[in-house]
Each structure stands twice: as C-alpha cells, then as structure tokens.
Amino acid sequence: MSVAKKDYKKITTKSLIDMKANGEKISMLTAYDFTMAKIVDTAGIDVILVGDSASNVMAGHETTLPITLDQMIYHASSVVRAVDRALVVVDLPFGSYQSDSKEALRSSIRIMKESGGHAVKLEGGREIESSIKKILNAGIPVMGHLGLTPQSIYKFGTYTVRAKEEEEAEQLLEDAKMLERIGCFALVLEKIPAKLAQKVAESISIPVIGIGAGGGVDGQVLVLHDMIGMTHEFSPRFLRRYMNLFEDMTKAIGQYAADVKSKDFPNANEQY
C-alpha cells in the first residue's frame, strides 16, 4: 500500500520518527561542502550526513581515522550554510569521544556551537553508552551507528559483513534496543544481513537507516561521491550509481585542456 508523502518544510528529529510511524521511507546522503550540500538539499533529501568519510573522499586517506574534530567542524559549517530543509547530522570523528564521556560531551558541544549542526552520530553500542547518555543529557540529539563501524577497522581487520553469527547478531539487537531506550532519535545499520536489519527496524520505534542492510529498514544512506560516480574504484554490492561523473568530468576537463592548447578557447564571444 502506498503512503502519502507529507510535505515537510523543515526536517527535524521528530519528522523522522513521524516518517517511520507513517511508513514513509527516509532518504539520507552525505555532503561535505557548501555547493554539494546546496544541491542535495534542493533535491529534497531528508537527512544530510557530514560523515567522517570526508577523510576518504575529500582528503584521500585510506580510512576514516585521520580526520580531526576541527576538520569535521569545518566541513559541517560549510554544509549548514547551504541547507534550508534537511536535518544535518555530523559524525564525531575517531578519538573525540571514545576516551571518556566528558570528552564526548566537549566534542559534541563544539560541533553544535561552532558548526550549527543539528545532531551528532557516534559509532558503537554498550561500550559508549555512558558517552551517549552524557551528550543526550546536554540536550544534543544523537544518532547511533551499529554493524560495520569503520572507525574500528583495525580491530575488525576487514570491511566484511558484520553480525552474521548468532551471538553478534543478538548483541547488535540488544545494542539497538539500548540506544532507543536511552534516547537516540535514529540509528544507522551498516553492512549487516538484511533479515537482521529488518528485525531490528521492527523491534524499535526509532528510525533505522541502512547502508548495505537491505530494504526492510526505514531509510537508506549512501556516500554522495559514490552514488553520483565521482569515485569509481569503490563498488560494493549495496552501491547503486545514479551517474558516472568520473567519466563525464574527465572527458569535459580533457576537452577544456585540448581547447586551450589549440587556442579554440576562448573564442571571440568569450572575451571582453
């Protein structure tokens, strides 16, 4: 049965919870700069994630670990200035919340005050429960993140699917329920079996956003640069490319270079 889409003028954490209750799927994409965020927001995306994936796609690092809190604030500030409708969620980067709950709160306050972001996202479950509680107690909305947690890549040693075994799957479900219970407004599930993701989504009342977690969840998130084909080396099963900008941009830039060399650009109509 199709569900009528409500016209949300401004997306809030409550909007997302209402969407889940009404059976309306939630769209989420990353953005890291003003120009791209303006396009994403104008296109009608519900949630913009200023992800620590900026470490990969913007800075060229192999993992998300090197990006700093200052750099995340810079990216988030650029995005917030572009956005009229979408909810802007900002990743807390590696090292800014794992050590203790006071550090987690300080990092979250800096993001909210200095970037203007609307919420923060943390990776992990029971091991960071105290940090999440402290952030929530300060009135800062928190989005959880379970399953594959890229900041723990050196612990896992691989980006393979998580929670395939019963014990890990049960712990993930318990962590999801804990995140809902302590007050998180939404949850990202990354790269876990689709049946488990659907079970989690049906077991909690807060929205579950999936990436590589099947269609049984409440919404989907992708990295913008992957989805529009600016990056081309990364091709996991869950990624659908809606454009091939790498090819189109390479061709256009190559043509510009050739036109400059041949003195075709600028022509008589392109100068004063």
C-alpha positions as CSV (number, residue, x, y, z in Angstrom):
1,M,0.0,0.0,0.0
2,S,1.4,3.4,-1.0
3,V,1.8,6.0,1.7
4,A,1.0,9.7,1.0
5,K,4.2,11.7,1.5
6,K,3.8,14.6,3.9
7,D,5.3,17.9,2.7
8,Y,7.9,18.7,5.4
9,K,9.1,22.3,5.2
10,K,11.9,21.6,7.7
11,I,13.1,18.1,8.7
12,T,13.6,17.6,12.4
13,T,14.3,14.6,14.6
14,K,10.5,14.4,15.2
15,S,9.9,14.4,11.5
16,L,12.0,11.3,11.1
17,I,10.1,9.5,13.9
18,D,6.8,10.5,12.3
19,M,8.0,9.2,8.9
20,K,8.7,5.8,10.4
21,A,5.3,5.8,12.1
22,N,3.6,6.7,8.8
23,G,5.6,4.1,6.8
24,E,7.4,6.8,4.8
25,K,11.0,5.9,3.9
26,I,13.8,8.3,4.8
27,S,16.4,9.5,2.3
28,M,19.9,10.3,3.6
29,L,23.1,11.3,1.7
30,T,26.5,12.6,2.7
31,A,27.8,16.1,1.9
32,Y,31.0,17.9,2.9
33,D,30.9,21.3,1.3
34,F,28.5,24.2,0.6
35,T,28.0,23.7,-3.2
36,M,27.2,20.0,-3.0
37,A,25.1,20.4,0.1
38,K,23.0,23.0,-1.6
39,I,22.3,20.6,-4.5
40,V,21.5,17.7,-2.1
41,D,19.1,19.9,0.0
42,T,17.4,21.4,-3.1
43,A,16.8,17.8,-4.4
44,G,14.8,17.0,-1.3
45,I,17.0,14.7,0.7
46,D,15.7,14.4,4.2
47,V,19.0,14.0,6.1
48,I,22.4,15.2,5.2
49,L,25.2,13.3,7.0
50,V,28.5,15.2,7.3
51,G,30.3,11.9,7.5
52,D,33.9,11.2,8.6
53,S,34.0,9.6,5.2
54,A,35.3,13.0,4.2
55,S,38.6,11.6,5.4
56,N,38.4,9.2,2.3
57,V,36.6,11.1,-0.4
58,M,37.8,14.7,0.4
59,A,41.3,14.1,1.8
60,G,42.3,10.8,0.2
61,H,43.0,8.9,3.4
62,E,42.7,5.1,3.4
63,T,40.5,5.1,6.5
64,T,38.2,7.5,8.4
65,L,40.6,7.6,11.4
66,P,42.8,10.6,10.4
67,I,40.1,13.3,10.2
68,T,40.1,15.6,13.2
69,L,37.3,17.3,15.1
70,D,38.4,20.7,13.7
71,Q,38.2,19.4,10.2
72,M,34.7,17.9,10.8
73,I,33.6,21.2,12.2
74,Y,34.9,23.0,9.0
75,H,33.0,20.6,6.7
76,A,29.8,20.7,8.8
77,S,29.9,24.5,8.9
78,S,30.1,24.6,5.1
79,V,27.1,22.2,4.8
80,V,24.9,24.0,7.3
81,R,25.3,27.3,5.5
82,A,23.8,25.7,2.4
83,V,20.8,23.9,3.9
84,D,17.2,25.1,4.2
85,R,15.2,21.8,4.7
86,A,17.4,18.8,5.5
87,L,18.4,17.7,9.0
88,V,22.2,17.9,9.3
89,V,23.9,15.1,11.3
90,V,27.6,15.4,12.0
91,D,29.9,12.4,12.7
92,L,32.0,12.6,15.8
93,P,35.5,11.6,14.5
94,F,37.7,8.9,15.9
95,G,39.4,9.9,19.1
96,S,36.8,12.6,20.0
97,Y,34.5,10.5,22.2
98,Q,35.9,7.1,22.9
99,S,38.2,8.0,25.8
100,D,35.6,9.2,28.3
101,S,32.1,10.7,28.4
102,K,33.4,14.2,29.3
103,E,35.5,14.3,26.2
104,A,32.5,13.1,24.1
105,L,30.3,15.9,25.5
106,R,33.0,18.5,24.9
107,S,33.4,17.3,21.3
108,S,29.6,17.3,20.7
109,I,29.2,20.8,22.2
110,R,31.9,22.1,19.9
111,I,30.2,20.6,16.8
112,M,26.8,22.1,17.8
113,K,28.1,25.5,18.7
114,E,30.8,26.0,16.0
115,S,29.1,24.3,13.0
116,G,25.4,24.8,13.6
117,G,24.8,21.1,13.0
118,H,21.5,19.7,14.2
119,A,22.7,16.3,15.7
120,V,25.7,14.1,16.1
121,K,26.4,10.5,15.2
122,L,28.5,8.0,17.2
123,E,29.7,4.5,16.3
124,G,29.2,1.8,18.9
125,G,26.8,0.3,21.4
126,R,27.1,-0.7,25.0
127,E,30.8,0.3,25.1
128,I,29.9,4.0,24.6
129,E,26.6,4.1,26.5
130,S,27.8,6.5,29.1
131,S,29.1,8.9,26.5
132,I,25.8,8.9,24.6
133,K,23.9,9.5,27.8
134,K,26.0,12.4,28.7
135,I,25.6,14.0,25.3
136,L,21.8,13.4,25.4
137,N,21.6,14.9,28.9
138,A,23.0,18.1,27.5
139,G,20.1,18.3,25.0
140,I,22.1,17.3,22.0
141,P,20.3,14.8,19.6
142,V,22.3,11.6,19.0
143,M,22.1,9.2,16.0
144,G,23.6,5.7,16.7
145,H,25.6,3.5,14.4
146,L,25.9,-0.2,14.6
147,G,27.1,-3.1,12.5
148,L,30.2,-2.3,10.5
149,T,31.8,0.6,12.3
150,P,34.6,2.0,10.1
151,Q,36.4,3.7,13.0
152,S,37.1,0.2,14.4
153,I,38.6,-1.1,11.1
154,Y,41.9,-2.1,12.7
155,K,40.0,-4.0,15.4
156,F,38.0,-6.0,12.9
157,G,40.7,-6.1,10.2
158,T,38.2,-6.2,7.4
159,Y,35.2,-4.3,5.9
160,T,33.2,-7.6,5.6
161,V,29.6,-8.0,6.6
162,R,29.0,-7.9,10.3
163,A,26.7,-9.8,12.7
164,K,26.4,-13.0,10.5
165,E,26.9,-15.1,13.6
166,E,24.1,-15.6,16.1
167,E,26.0,-14.2,19.1
168,E,27.0,-10.9,17.4
169,A,23.5,-10.6,15.9
170,E,21.9,-10.9,19.3
171,Q,24.3,-8.3,20.8
172,L,23.5,-5.9,17.9
173,L,19.8,-6.2,18.5
174,E,20.3,-5.6,22.3
175,D,22.5,-2.6,21.5
176,A,19.8,-1.2,19.2
177,K,17.2,-1.5,21.9
178,M,19.6,0.2,24.4
179,L,20.2,3.1,22.0
180,E,16.4,3.6,21.7
181,R,15.9,3.2,25.4
182,I,18.5,5.9,26.4
183,G,17.1,8.4,23.9
184,C,18.8,8.2,20.5
185,F,16.4,9.6,17.8
186,A,17.6,7.2,15.0
187,L,20.1,4.5,14.2
188,V,22.4,3.7,11.2
189,L,23.0,0.0,10.5
190,E,25.9,-0.6,8.2
191,K,26.7,-3.8,6.2
192,I,24.7,-6.4,8.1
193,P,22.4,-9.2,6.8
194,A,19.1,-7.8,5.5
195,K,16.9,-10.1,7.7
196,L,18.7,-9.0,10.8
197,A,18.3,-5.3,9.8
198,Q,14.6,-5.7,9.2
199,K,14.2,-7.4,12.6
200,V,16.0,-4.5,14.3
201,A,13.8,-2.0,12.5
202,E,10.6,-3.9,13.6
203,S,11.8,-4.2,17.2
204,I,12.4,-0.5,17.9
205,S,10.3,2.6,17.4
206,I,13.1,5.0,16.2
207,P,14.0,5.1,12.5
208,V,16.7,2.7,11.3
209,I,18.7,3.9,8.3
210,G,20.6,1.3,6.4
211,I,23.7,1.2,4.2
212,G,24.2,-2.3,2.9
213,A,21.5,-3.5,5.2
214,G,18.7,-4.3,2.8
215,G,15.3,-2.8,2.1
216,G,13.5,-3.8,5.3
217,V,14.7,-0.7,7.2
218,D,13.2,2.8,7.5
219,G,15.5,4.6,5.1
220,Q,18.8,4.5,3.2
221,V,22.1,6.3,3.2
222,L,24.9,6.4,0.7
223,V,28.1,8.4,0.2
224,L,27.2,11.1,-2.3
225,H,30.5,10.8,-4.2
226,D,30.0,7.1,-4.7
227,M,26.3,7.4,-5.7
228,I,27.0,10.0,-8.4
229,G,30.1,8.2,-9.7
230,M,32.7,10.8,-8.8
231,T,34.6,7.9,-7.2
232,H,34.9,4.8,-9.3
233,E,37.3,2.4,-7.5
234,F,34.7,1.5,-4.8
235,S,32.0,-0.8,-6.0
236,P,30.3,-2.8,-3.1
237,R,27.1,-4.7,-3.8
238,F,24.9,-2.2,-2.0
239,L,26.0,0.8,-4.1
240,R,23.8,1.9,-7.0
241,R,25.5,4.5,-9.2
242,Y,23.0,7.0,-10.5
243,M,25.5,8.9,-12.6
244,N,29.1,8.4,-13.9
245,L,30.5,11.8,-13.1
246,F,34.1,10.5,-13.1
247,E,33.8,9.7,-16.8
248,D,31.8,12.8,-17.7
249,M,34.1,15.2,-15.8
250,T,37.3,13.6,-17.1
251,K,36.0,14.0,-20.7
252,A,34.9,17.6,-20.1
253,I,38.2,18.6,-18.4
254,G,40.2,16.9,-21.1
255,Q,38.2,18.8,-23.8
256,Y,38.9,22.1,-22.0
257,A,42.6,21.3,-21.9
258,A,42.6,20.5,-25.6
259,D,40.7,23.7,-26.4
260,V,43.2,25.8,-24.5
261,K,46.1,24.1,-26.3
262,S,44.5,24.6,-29.7
263,K,43.6,28.2,-29.0
264,D,39.9,27.3,-29.5
265,F,39.1,28.7,-26.0
266,P,38.3,31.5,-25.5
267,N,36.7,32.4,-28.8
268,A,35.6,35.9,-29.9
269,N,32.3,35.7,-27.9
270,E,34.1,34.6,-24.7
271,Q,36.2,37.7,-24.2
272,Y,35.7,41.4,-23.5
